[in-house]
């Protein structure tokens, strides 16, 4: 089995509706995103997927989130922009572009992350 991993990042603000504590207030993060693709087979030139292709797809999505207030984005109007929901959002957008997508992990700090994957 082969496992490929790329990383990206974006900066944005959000607040968590219904949360009782500091995260209820407007605040921001420098988010880090990890995308993992797996496969037991390689293509004819020996790749699971071209890193350049995968990065381009990830970066185009992250560009839409960068320096934005996440709560204003359509997807997050009713769904809280938690790390968990951001990971699922990114996974769902990348899945059609990367059929061997395994997981998306989103860090809101160096010590806190959430991962979304489908078994």
NORCORUR-V922451 format. One record per residue. N is the residue number from 1. SS is DSSP state (~ for helix, > for strand, _ for the rest). PSI is psi as a letter, one per 20 degrees, with the letter a starting at -180 (NA if undefined). D_LAST is the distance of its C-alpha to the last C-alpha in whole Angstrom. Layout:
# NORCORUR-V922451
N SS PSI D_LAST
N SS PSI D_LAST
This chain:
# NORCORUR-V922451
1 _ p 16
2 > q 17
3 > p 15
4 > q 17
5 > p 18
6 > q 20
7 > q 22
8 > r 24
9 > r 25
10 > q 27
11 > p 29
12 > r 30
13 > q 31
14 > r 29
15 _ q 30
16 _ o 28
17 _ p 29
18 _ i 30
19 _ p 29
20 _ n 32
21 _ a 33
22 ~ h 34
23 ~ i 30
24 ~ h 32
25 _ q 34
26 _ p 34
27 > r 33
28 > r 31
29 > q 29
30 > n 29
31 > q 25
32 > p 23
33 > p 20
34 > p 18
35 > p 16
36 > p 14
37 > p 13
38 > q 12
39 > q 14
40 _ i 16
41 _ q 19
42 _ q 21
43 _ a 23
44 _ i 27
45 _ j 28
46 _ k 26
47 _ q 23
48 _ g 19
49 _ q 20
50 _ p 24
51 ~ g 23
52 ~ g 26
53 ~ g 24
54 ~ g 21
55 ~ g 23
56 ~ g 26
57 ~ g 23
58 ~ g 22
59 ~ h 25
60 ~ h 26
61 ~ g 24
62 ~ h 25
63 ~ h 28
64 ~ h 28
65 ~ h 27
66 _ p 29
67 _ k 32
68 > q 31
69 > o 31
70 ~ h 28
71 ~ h 29
72 ~ i 31
73 _ q 28
74 ~ g 27
75 ~ h 24
76 ~ j 25
77 _ h 28
78 _ i 26
79 _ p 23
80 _ p 24
81 _ m 23
82 _ r 21
83 ~ h 19
84 ~ g 16
85 ~ h 17
86 ~ g 18
87 ~ g 15
88 ~ g 14
89 ~ g 17
90 ~ g 17
91 ~ g 13
92 ~ h 14
93 ~ h 17
94 ~ h 16
95 ~ g 14
96 _ h 17
97 _ h 18
98 _ n 16
99 _ h 14
100 _ j 12
101 > p 11
102 > g 9
103 > q 10
104 > p 13
105 > p 15
106 > p 18
107 > p 21
108 > i 24
109 > r 26
110 _ i 26
111 _ j 25
112 > p 22
113 > r 19
114 > p 16
115 > p 12
116 > p 10
117 > r 7
118 _ p 4
119 _ NA 0
